């Protein structure tokens, strides 16, 4: 039987660093909200995948209105978000009714993830691996020394910048998310590793930026040209 593929797209950030009257995931990018671009990228990569969009309950009416206004037809299930990203992902996992397959977790404000990256992560996860896309830093890197102002230069070849989607066998991620929440959970890979899991990496794409600041927005406008 063919394994099911799910994508949980989380979009609960308030976008305070971005500015603007609307949350960043609803701001217009080439005439349409950012989230629509993200969902379309996943539908292109995973034509038969099941898409789950996790939003704060207070924003669901706004999203439905936007979908009507833009005649947005990409099928997806809408799920209520939680107080943290951890709890939002957990709610998305709880909405999956299947027992087998793989699940990709993606930041809703990363609309430029490459289709090939999504497919490669899913391909690896279907073999049982827990996979995250990464890119190498191009700048020099320094490490803070505890809570002091002191820093130390480190070899940037030992560092990787982590992106999404992070893709896992469904049951493995469900098990990891049965843990109590910890503030050190910064992404899904950190949740899995805290549960004793191992994470592998694949090459991401540098355009897959997380739209967080006005500078990111300026870059996004250029990428859309």
Order of alpha helices (4+ residues) and beta strands (2+ residues): beta-beta-beta-alpha-beta-alpha-beta-alpha-beta-alpha-beta-beta-beta-beta-alpha-alpha-beta-alpha
